[in-house]
Amino acid sequence: MNSTVLVTGASGFIGSHLVPALIERGRQVRAMTRHPDTYSGAGEPVYGDVADLDSLRTALDGTGAAYYLVHSLADDDFEQRDAEAATAFGHAAADAGVQQIIYLGGLGDVDDHLSPHLQSRRDVEQLLGLGGVPVTVLRAAVVIGHGGISWEITRQLVDHLPAMVTPKWVSTRTQPIALLDVIRYLADVLDNPGAIGEVFEIGGPEVLSYAEMMRRAARIQNHRSPPIVPVPLLTPRLSSMWLALITDVDQGTARNLIDSMNNEVIVRDDSIRQLLPGELTGYDEAVRIALEDRADDPSIRQPERSPGAARS
């Protein structure tokens, strides 16, 4: 297969970590962005917009594989936008002779009345393949890493609230996975004969409720574990307003994420472990790594520590 790989969403949470990982594996990487002139990440920046078919054809020309890491979660019409973008990308990839598309989707049981967000991700899996290019799908739940929206919600809730009156979704079970494990899986399915055209579910070694995730994150940050009191009658609209008030996540994104938090998202099929064996990072260690990466991020102003403050 042609060693040149296109990564959409190259400046995003997943893409910004995937591109350097692929380069370390000897790949030539095109980092697709709508603003190549200001792109400062790894790889060769190329202009591309999933809403512009001609730009996709240019970006994909001469590549052997492509990663699709684009979502429109903050938009009111995100389902239509995602559907149109995935369809266009799949056909443009086919026209360019791409041999594999790799997509990071979401876990969730279709019999569990998937939220619009999760259903849209499931639809994208199908739409990407309409052009005829085999699609490798990795389905994940919460990715624990600095800059990930779901993790940032967890961290900020723990940081800002001494006690929480919360929606009932805090009791929902999920299977968080460390960012470094997601990147390893994404990189290792590339050109892997056992992964072409297959769907895999990926998760960390533990199944936790959102409340358990917050309590354990609090302990790791040396915070007192906050009392959490679920309120079953808190509506999704009020819940999203509450989340947008307490965290820096905008209300539109918060609403779509909250709808998804009512769905249990755990791994039912662990066949990826046979294809790509390896030790998985535990939740507590993933949290520590995320916090360390945040502390090392020069774009974030860190609070001053008292002389006797403990470092987790």
DOMARZA-31800 format. One record per residue: residue in three letters; x, y, z of N, C-alpha, C in turn. Coordinates in steps of 0.02 Angstrom, whole numbers, padded with zeros to 5 digits, always signed. Atoms other than C-alpha are relative to their C-alpha. Example, Ala and Ser with C-alpha at 12.3 -4.5 7.8 and 13.67 -1.06 7.14 Angstrom:
BEGIN
Ala+00045-00059+00000+00615-00225+00390+00045+00060+00000 Ser-00042-00059-00003+00684-00053+00357-00039+00055+00037 
//
This chain:
BEGIN
Met+00042-00060+00000+00000+00000+00000+00044+00063+00000 Asn-00033-00065-00001+00055+00179-00034+00011+00022+00072 Ser-00015-00016-00069+00142+00238+00125-00025+00069+00022 Thr+00026-00067-00018+00066+00414+00118-00070-00007+00029 Val+00063+00006-00036-00077+00432+00241-00028+00070+00012 Leu+00033-00063-00015-00204+00572+00259-00035-00006+00067 Val+00035-00002-00064-00265+00618+00433-00044+00062+00001 Thr+00046-00056-00009-00420+00726+00443-00003+00016+00075 Gly+00002-00019-00071-00445+00823+00604+00069-00003+00032 Ala-00069+00008-00023-00256+00829+00620+00018+00045+00059 Ser-00015-00045-00055-00259+00975+00742-00045-00013+00060 Gly+00046+00016-00054-00393+00896+00852+00031-00043+00054 Phe-00022+00038-00058-00380+00796+01012+00035-00065-00020 Ile-00029+00064+00021-00349+00626+00930+00052+00010-00055 Gly-00044-00009+00058-00270+00684+00767+00068+00028+00018 Ser-00063-00031-00018-00136+00790+00850+00048-00049+00033 His-00042+00052-00029-00072+00635+00940+00014-00056-00050 Leu-00008+00054+00049-00098+00513+00797+00053+00016-00052 Val-00047-00018+00054+00003+00609+00666+00072-00015+00020 Pro-00069+00016-00018+00169+00603+00761+00012-00075+00011 Ala-00008+00072-00009+00138+00420+00806+00009-00036-00066 Leu-00007+00030+00066+00118+00376+00623+00068+00016-00031 Ile-00065-00020+00026+00274+00474+00576+00056-00042+00033 Glu-00049+00042-00034+00372+00377+00708+00002-00070-00029 Arg+00004+00066+00031+00315+00219+00618+00023+00002-00073 Gly-00028-00005+00067+00392+00282+00456-00049+00020-00054 Arg+00050-00020+00049+00234+00347+00373+00011+00073-00022 Gln+00006-00069+00023+00222+00502+00265-00071+00022+00014 Val+00066-00019-00023+00076+00597+00339-00019+00069-00026 Arg+00030-00064+00017-00031+00733+00265-00051+00018+00054 Ala+00044-00023-00054-00116+00832+00402-00052+00047-00030 Met+00052-00040+00033-00282+00895+00332-00029+00050+00049 Thr+00026-00054-00042-00339+01062+00401-00029+00054-00045 Arg+00028-00056+00038-00443+01209+00346+00046+00061+00003 His-00045-00057-00008-00300+01323+00399+00073-00023-00002 Pro-00069+00026+00004-00136+01250+00334+00053+00052+00013 Asp-00050-00052-00010-00047+01418+00345+00018+00009+00073 Thr-00013-00009-00071-00063+01420+00534+00009-00066+00037 Tyr-00008+00066-00031-00047+01233+00566+00072-00007+00025 Ser-00067+00006-00030+00100+01200+00683+00015-00070+00024 Gly-00011+00068-00023+00083+01014+00714+00045-00039-00047 Ala-00043+00043+00041+00176+00867+00639-00033-00015-00067 Gly+00026+00019+00066+00156+00807+00460+00000+00058-00049 Glu+00005-00050+00053+00132+00899+00296-00070+00029-00002 Pro+00068-00029+00000-00014+01021+00311-00028+00006-00070 Val+00034-00008+00063-00138+01014+00168-00070+00027+00013 Tyr+00067-00028-00009-00298+01111+00145-00052-00053-00015 Gly+00056+00045+00013-00458+01012+00158-00058+00018+00045 Asp+00061-00014-00037-00637+01040+00213-00050-00054-00019 Val+00046+00055+00016-00760+00895+00227-00063+00025-00034 Ala+00058-00028+00035-00894+01013+00159+00017+00021-00071 Asp-00023-00021+00066-00791+01047+00002+00029-00061-00036 Leu-00020+00062+00033-00781+00894-00112+00064+00008-00040 Asp-00060-00010+00039-00648+00968-00226+00062+00000+00044 Ser-00058-00003-00045-00533+01002-00079+00017-00070+00026 Leu-00012+00068-00022-00555+00822-00021+00037-00040-00054 Arg-00032+00036+00055-00506+00755-00191+00074+00019-00005 Thr-00069-00023+00002-00348+00861-00190+00040-00028+00059 Ala-00035+00023-00060-00301+00813-00012+00013-00075-00002 Leu-00005+00073+00001-00329+00627-00044+00042-00026-00058 Asp-00036+00023+00060-00240+00619-00212+00070-00026+00019 Gly-00066+00028-00013-00089+00503-00201+00009-00032+00068 Thr-00005+00032-00065-00130+00431-00030-00025-00072-00004 Gly+00021+00069-00001-00150+00248+00012-00052-00015+00053 Ala+00048+00011-00054-00253+00264+00171-00018+00068+00029 Ala+00023-00063-00029-00350+00396+00265-00036-00013+00066 Tyr+00034+00002-00064-00406+00425+00443-00055+00053+00000 Tyr+00056-00047-00002-00576+00504+00467-00016+00014+00074 Leu+00006-00018-00071-00580+00596+00635-00039+00066+00007 Val+00037-00063+00002-00709+00731+00601-00071-00011+00026 His+00070+00001-00024-00873+00765+00694-00024+00071+00008 Ser+00030-00067-00005-00993+00913+00703-00044+00005+00061 Leu+00040+00008-00060-01051+00890+00881-00033+00065+00024 Ala+00025-00063-00027-01077+01075+00921-00056+00030-00043 Asp+00049-00028+00046-01193+01107+00772-00069-00029+00012 Asp+00068+00024-00010-01382+01096+00786-00019-00054-00051 Asp+00016+00048+00053-01390+01001+00622+00058-00049-00011 Phe-00060+00041+00007-01239+00891+00659-00013-00066-00034 Glu+00013+00064+00032-01324+00732+00600+00002+00005-00076 Gln-00001-00010+00072-01352+00799+00425+00070+00018-00024 Arg-00068-00020+00019-01180+00881+00419+00047-00061-00001 Asp-00043+00059-00003-01094+00720+00473-00015-00049-00056 Ala+00020+00047+00053-01193+00616+00349+00026+00024-00068 Glu-00022-00027+00065-01154+00730+00202+00076-00003-00006 Ala-00073-00001+00001-00971+00745+00249+00029-00071-00009 Ala-00025+00068+00005-00945+00558+00271-00012-00029-00069 Thr+00015+00024+00067-01030+00519+00106+00049+00029-00051 Ala-00046-00033+00046-00924+00646+00013+00071-00027+00008 Phe-00068+00024-00012-00764+00586+00095+00009-00071-00027 Gly-00005+00068+00025-00799+00404+00054+00007-00004-00075 His-00003+00001+00074-00828+00441-00130+00066+00032-00024 Ala-00063-00031+00020-00677+00558-00141+00058-00048+00011 Ala-00053+00049-00013-00568+00423-00062+00001-00054-00054 Ala+00004+00051+00053-00629+00296-00190+00029+00028-00065 Asp-00025-00032+00061-00593+00417-00333+00076+00006+00001 Ala-00073-00009-00007-00416+00441-00265+00037-00066+00004 Gly-00032+00065-00004-00382+00255-00257+00022-00021+00070 Val-00016+00018-00070-00372+00248-00066-00022-00072+00013 Gln+00013+00071-00011-00366+00069-00005-00028-00016+00070 Gln+00026+00011-00067-00417+00090+00177-00019+00067+00032 Ile+00021-00056-00041-00517+00215+00279-00004-00026+00072 Ile+00002+00019-00070-00497+00209+00468-00040+00054+00037 Tyr+00046-00046-00032-00633+00286+00575-00007-00016+00074 Leu+00011+00008-00071-00648+00314+00762-00071+00020+00017 Gly+00070-00012-00016-00830+00295+00810-00014-00009+00074 Gly+00021+00004-00070-00929+00269+00969-00030-00067+00017 Leu+00031+00061-00025-00977+00118+01073-00074+00012+00013 Gly+00071-00005-00015-01159+00080+01109-00038-00055-00034 Asp+00041+00054+00026-01288-00055+01083-00059+00029-00039 Val+00054-00027+00042-01409-00019+00940-00069-00016+00029 Asp+00064+00016-00031-01547-00102+01043-00014+00043+00061 Asp+00006-00042-00060-01521+00027+01180-00023+00071-00017 His+00025-00066+00021-01603+00172+01085+00056+00052+00003 Leu-00059-00044+00001-01441+00260+01042-00020+00073-00005 Ser+00010-00072+00005-01433+00447+01066+00013+00023-00071 Pro-00015-00026+00067-01430+00555+00908+00075+00003-00014 His-00073-00003+00009-01243+00580+00935+00029-00068-00016 Leu-00027+00067+00012-01204+00394+00946-00028-00031-00063 Gln+00029+00026+00062-01325+00350+00807+00033+00031-00061 Ser-00034-00033+00056-01242+00479+00695+00068-00032-00013 Arg-00066+00032+00009-01073+00399+00727-00008-00069-00032 Arg+00012+00065+00031-01146+00230+00683-00018+00007-00074 Asp+00018-00013+00069-01220+00301+00523+00062+00017-00042 Val-00061-00019+00035-01052+00376+00475+00040-00061-00021 Glu-00036+00062+00017-00975+00202+00480-00023-00027-00067 Gln+00029+00027+00062-01092+00148+00340+00012+00047-00059 Leu-00004-00049+00055-01085+00308+00239+00071+00006-00027 Leu-00069-00004+00023-00895+00310+00231+00016-00054-00051 Gly-00015+00056+00044-00899+00144+00140-00040-00001-00064 Leu+00043+00001+00059-01026+00191+00006+00039+00006-00065 Gly-00040-00006+00061-00887+00232-00117+00036-00064-00018 Gly-00032+00064+00014-00819+00056-00103+00067-00012+00034 Val-00064+00009-00036-00663+00085+00003-00014-00037+00066 Pro+00010+00035-00064-00648-00040+00148+00012+00047+00059 Val-00004-00043-00059-00677+00046+00315+00017-00042+00061 Thr-00016+00030-00065-00593-00006+00477-00027+00046+00054 Val+00033-00041-00052-00697+00054+00625+00025-00021+00069 Leu-00014+00011-00071-00639+00071+00804-00053+00039+00039 Arg+00052-00032-00040-00781+00106+00926+00025+00008+00072 Ala-00025-00013-00068-00732+00188+01091-00051+00039+00040 Ala+00042-00040-00045-00816+00266+01241+00040+00063+00019 Val-00037-00059-00022-00734+00403+01346+00075-00012-00008 Val-00072+00003+00009-00553+00435+01296+00031+00046+00053 Ile-00030-00038-00054-00449+00490+01446+00066+00029-00023 Gly-00060-00034+00022-00322+00618+01391-00010+00075+00002 His+00004-00073-00003-00283+00802+01405-00028+00028-00065 Gly+00031-00031+00058-00396+00900+01288-00061-00035-00025 Gly+00061+00035+00021-00531+00768+01266-00061+00029+00036 Ile+00058-00034-00028-00704+00842+01293-00029-00038+00059 Ser+00030+00039-00055-00774+00700+01399+00044-00001+00061 Trp-00045-00002-00057-00619+00694+01508+00000+00069+00032 Glu+00000-00067-00027-00619+00884+01526-00062+00013+00043 Ile+00060-00007-00041-00798+00877+01589+00011-00032+00068 Thr-00014+00034-00063-00746+00751+01721+00047+00040+00043 Arg-00050-00037-00038-00594+00851+01774-00028+00064+00028 Gln+00026-00065-00022-00684+01017+01783-00055-00007+00052 Leu+00050+00011-00052-00830+00949+01881+00033-00014+00067 Val-00037+00015-00062-00709+00878+02009+00033+00062+00027 Asp-00036-00060-00022-00612+01041+02014-00047+00053+00030 His+00042-00058-00016-00761+01158+02031-00052-00012+00053 Leu+00057+00013-00044-00887+01071+02141+00020-00039+00063 Pro-00011+00038-00061-00871+01021+02324-00052-00055+00010 Ala+00055+00050-00002-01036+00926+02306-00039+00007-00064 Met+00035-00001+00064-01142+00881+02156-00071-00026+00006 Val+00067+00023+00012-01328+00872+02128-00002-00012-00075 Thr-00015+00018+00069-01318+00779+01965-00059-00035-00034 Pro+00049+00039+00038-01425+00704+01825+00011-00074+00012 Lys-00004+00072-00014-01459+00518+01832+00054-00035-00041 Trp-00051+00033+00041-01329+00483+01696+00065-00014+00036 Val-00062+00015-00035-01192+00484+01827+00004-00073+00021 Ser+00000+00071-00018-01245+00305+01864+00011-00046-00060 Thr-00009+00040+00061-01224+00248+01683+00070-00029-00003 Arg-00065+00033+00005-01084+00123+01653+00033+00017-00067 Thr-00040-00013+00060-00946+00162+01529+00067-00036+00007 Gln-00065+00035-00001-00777+00087+01483+00053+00047-00027 Pro-00049-00049+00023-00650+00228+01475+00064-00033-00024 Ile-00063+00025+00028-00490+00204+01378+00050+00056-00003 Ala-00054-00050+00001-00324+00294+01389+00015+00022-00071 Leu-00017-00028+00065-00276+00408+01246+00056-00039-00034 Leu-00057+00035+00031-00111+00316+01218-00021-00068-00027 Asp+00023+00064+00026-00205+00151+01195-00042+00010-00064 Val+00038-00016+00061-00323+00231+01068+00048+00012-00058 Ile-00048-00016+00053-00175+00298+00970+00035-00064-00023 Arg-00033+00063+00019-00089+00128+00973-00046-00041-00045 Tyr+00047+00039+00040-00245+00041+00907-00009+00032-00070 Leu+00009-00034+00064-00272+00172+00771+00060-00010-00045 Ala-00060+00008+00040-00092+00161+00713+00011-00072-00023 Asp-00015+00069+00015-00083-00028+00718-00050-00035-00046 Val+00047+00031+00048-00239-00064+00615+00016+00022-00072 Leu-00019-00023+00066-00163+00032+00469+00037-00055-00038 Asp-00031+00052+00043-00119-00091+00328-00002-00070+00031 Asn+00003+00065-00033-00160-00234+00446-00053-00043-00035 Pro+00049+00041+00038-00242-00373+00341-00059-00023+00042 Gly+00054+00023-00043-00344-00431+00490-00049+00055+00020 Ala+00043-00057-00019-00419-00257+00512-00038+00030-00058 Ile+00032-00031+00059-00469-00212+00334-00074-00017-00002 Gly+00072+00010+00005-00657-00187+00326-00033-00026+00063 Glu+00027+00028-00062-00682-00241+00507-00021+00054+00050 Val+00023-00044-00054-00769-00162+00657+00025-00028+00066 Phe-00026+00021-00064-00685-00169+00828-00024+00046+00056 Glu+00018-00039-00059-00738-00114+01001+00062+00004+00045 Ile-00061-00009-00040-00599-00040+01108-00019+00034+00066 Gly+00012-00029-00066-00598+00001+01293+00057-00017+00046 Gly-00050+00013-00051-00488+00005+01446-00017-00062+00040 Pro+00010+00062-00038-00475-00134+01575-00056+00003+00052 Glu+00051-00007-00052-00613-00065+01688-00065+00029-00026 Val+00066-00029+00013-00800-00032+01676-00019+00040+00061 Leu+00014-00045-00055-00848+00118+01783-00062+00042-00015 Ser+00053-00050+00009-00997+00232+01810+00034+00069-00004 Tyr-00028-00068+00002-00971+00418+01778+00013+00026+00070 Ala-00011-00020-00069-00989+00445+01965+00065-00030+00027 Glu-00062+00032-00022-00849+00320+01999+00060+00034-00032 Met-00055-00034+00033-00740+00406+01871+00016+00066+00035 Met-00012-00064-00033-00764+00573+01958+00030-00009+00069 Arg-00026+00012-00067-00732+00503+02132+00074-00019-00003 Arg-00069+00022+00005-00571+00418+02078+00045+00056-00026 Ala-00039-00058+00024-00512+00572+01981+00012+00049+00057 Ala-00007-00046-00057-00542+00675+02138+00055-00025+00047 Arg-00052+00028-00045-00434+00558+02244+00070+00009-00030 Ile-00065-00006+00033-00293+00563+02116+00025+00072+00003 Gln-00020-00071-00003-00295+00754+02120+00004+00026+00072 Asn-00003-00018-00071-00291+00751+02310-00059+00044+00021 His+00061-00034-00020-00467+00823+02315-00041-00046+00045 Arg+00049+00039-00038-00596+00768+02439-00052-00026-00049 Ser+00049+00029+00046-00713+00649+02350-00068+00034+00010 Pro+00061-00039-00008-00870+00753+02315-00062-00045+00010 Pro+00064+00036-00004-01040+00690+02377-00038+00010-00065 Ile+00036-00002+00063-01141+00649+02221-00072-00024+00011 Val+00070+00016-00011-01331+00653+02230-00037+00003-00066 Pro+00037-00001+00064-01421+00601+02068-00071+00025+00010 Val+00068-00025+00001-01584+00691+02029-00034-00026-00063 Pro+00028+00032+00059-01688+00581+01912-00041+00046-00045 Leu+00046-00042+00039-01804+00722+01856+00034+00059-00034 Leu-00035-00054+00034-01668+00839+01793-00001-00014-00075 Thr+00009+00011+00072-01712+00857+01607+00066+00008-00038 Pro-00061-00010+00040-01580+00847+01468+00016+00073-00012 Arg-00013-00072+00012-01603+01033+01434+00030+00033+00062 Leu-00026-00029-00062-01578+01082+01616+00069-00029+00016 Ser-00064+00032-00012-01436+00956+01629+00055+00031-00042 Ser-00050-00030+00044-01346+01032+01480+00016+00072+00022 Met-00011-00068-00026-01370+01208+01551+00045-00002+00062 Trp-00040+00009-00060-01297+01148+01716+00072-00015-00018 Leu-00067+00020+00020-01148+01069+01629+00037+00059-00032 Ala-00031-00057+00033-01115+01224+01522+00018+00054+00051 Leu-00014-00049-00052-01121+01332+01679+00062-00019+00041 Ile-00054+00023-00044-00999+01226+01779+00066-00010-00038 Thr-00060+00013+00040-00877+01184+01637+00003+00049-00058 Asp-00007-00045+00057-00813+01274+01482-00026-00031-00065 Val+00031+00032+00059-00909+01157+01364-00062+00039-00019 Asp+00059-00039+00020-01037+01252+01260-00063-00041+00006 Gln+00063+00035-00016-01220+01209+01287-00021-00049-00055 Gly+00018+00045+00054-01246+01132+01114+00038-00066+00005 Thr-00041+00060-00008-01102+01011+01137-00021-00038+00062 Ala+00020+00032-00063-01155+00978+01317-00065-00039-00009 Arg+00064+00035+00009-01332+00933+01263+00009-00065-00038 Asn-00010+00061+00039-01274+00808+01133+00039-00053+00039 Leu-00037+00048-00040-01149+00729+01252-00044-00030+00055 Ile+00043+00024-00054-01277+00716+01392-00050-00052-00026 Asp+00045+00050+00030-01399+00626+01277+00036-00067-00005 Ser-00038+00061+00008-01260+00499+01246+00017-00033+00067 Met-00019+00026-00065-01219+00480+01431-00055-00043+00032 Asn+00053+00044-00024-01385+00394+01457+00007-00070-00029 Asn-00012+00065+00030-01324+00251+01347+00060-00034+00033 Glu-00056+00038-00026-01216+00116+01425+00047-00015-00058 Val-00048+00009+00054-01057+00108+01321+00059-00042+00026 Ile-00052+00046-00022-00953-00045+01360+00015-00050-00056 Val-00023+00047+00052-00856-00171+01255-00038-00066+00008 Arg+00033+00065+00001-00958-00325+01208+00041-00052-00039 Asp-00041+00043+00042-00833-00395+01082+00073+00023+00004 Asp-00070-00021-00010-00648-00391+01128+00048-00032-00049 Ser-00043+00033+00049-00581-00471+00969+00061+00041-00019 Ile-00058-00042+00014-00463-00323+00948+00060-00023+00042 Arg-00054+00022-00044-00363-00398+01093+00038-00060-00029 Gln-00034+00055+00033-00325-00553+00989+00041+00025-00060 Leu-00036-00027+00057-00275-00452+00836+00060+00042+00021 Leu-00052-00046-00023-00174-00323+00932+00009-00007+00075 Pro-00009+00010-00072-00124-00394+01101+00046+00053+00030 Gly-00042-00049-00034-00044-00280+01229-00033+00021+00065 Glu+00026-00020-00065-00064-00218+01406-00036+00067-00006 Leu+00040-00062+00002-00199-00085+01428+00014+00042+00062 Thr-00012-00047-00054-00179+00068+01536-00061+00005+00045 Gly+00055-00006-00047-00286+00072+01694-00026+00071+00004 Tyr+00032-00066-00004-00404+00216+01728+00042+00049+00041 Asp-00037-00045-00043-00303+00290+01871+00064+00025-00033 Glu-00061-00020+00034-00142+00290+01770-00016+00047-00058 Ala+00020-00043+00056-00232+00366+01620-00016+00071+00025 Val+00016-00065-00030-00295+00507+01733+00065+00036+00019 Arg-00063-00031-00020-00121+00539+01802+00038+00027-00061 Ile-00034-00023+00061-00049+00550+01625-00035+00062-00028 Ala+00038-00058+00025-00188+00670+01572+00015+00062+00041 Leu-00015-00056-00044-00154+00781+01723+00071+00025-00010 Glu-00069-00020+00012+00033+00781+01691+00006+00037-00066 Asp-00002-00034+00066+00006+00827+01508-00030+00070+00005 Arg+00030-00066-00010-00105+00970+01563+00048+00046+00036 Ala-00048-00040-00037+00025+01030+01687+00058+00023-00044 Asp-00055-00016+00045+00154+01029+01547-00021+00042-00060 Asp+00026-00037+00057+00043+01123+01424+00012+00074+00010 Pro-00016-00071-00010+00115+01298+01403-00058+00047-00015 Ser+00057-00043+00016-00051+01365+01337-00049+00008+00058 Ile+00045-00002-00058-00135+01337+01505+00036+00033+00059 Arg-00028-00033-00058-00102+01453+01649-00014-00043+00062 Gln+00007+00044-00057-00070+01343+01800-00005+00040+00065 Pro+00004-00034-00064-00122+01394+01975+00064-00010+00040 Glu-00059+00006-00041+00019+01428+02096-00012-00050+00056 Arg+00005+00049-00054+00052+01289+02221+00029+00030+00064 Ser-00029-00019-00064+00079+01321+02405+00062-00041+00012 Pro-00064+00036-00009+00253+01268+02467-00007-00072+00021 Gly+00007+00069-00025+00187+01112+02552-00049-00041-00039 Ala+00052+00036+00038+00064+01059+02417+00028-00065-00026 Ala-00020+00065+00025+00071+00876+02370-00011-00003-00076 Arg+00008+00008+00072+00096+00831+02188-00022-00072-00014 Ser+00025+00067+00015-00007+00685+02124+00032-00027-00063 
//
